[in-house]
Amino acid sequence: MIEHPVKVAELSELEPGAAVVIPPEVSGHSGPIALFNTDGGFRAVEDLCTHLGASLAKSRVEGNEVDCWLHHGRFCLDTGKATKYPAREQLATFPVEVRGTAVWLLP
């Protein structure tokens, strides 16, 4: 569980369309979190596809959806909802905000 705001990236480190993995020891969450820089801003979700556990940070983002590189299941980055088979289960999403020159993960 994330108990307090955590600085997870500098804006200069995350180009548009890029993603980074936030390890549990940084976030305080039980597993890795993928942070995406999308057209709509920054989005954070569990970094494990609910189909077979592939890292979503390696995947392509289209609009507000991430397309898993392994079997092309898709998820909405805003809600975590699975939007294309073989993904069926929803991802956990995490609130983020920009403060100055950094992105912060919020509880």
Beta strands, then each sheet from edge to edge (+ up, - down):
strand 1: 6-10
strand 2: 19-22
strand 3: 33-38
strand 4: 41-46
strand 5: 60-62
strand 6: 65-67
strand 7: 74-76
strand 8: 82-84
strand 9: 93-94
strand 10: 96-99
strand 11: 102-105
sheet 1: 1+ 11- 10+
sheet 2: 2+ 3- 4+ 9-
sheet 3: 5+ 6- 7+ 8-
end
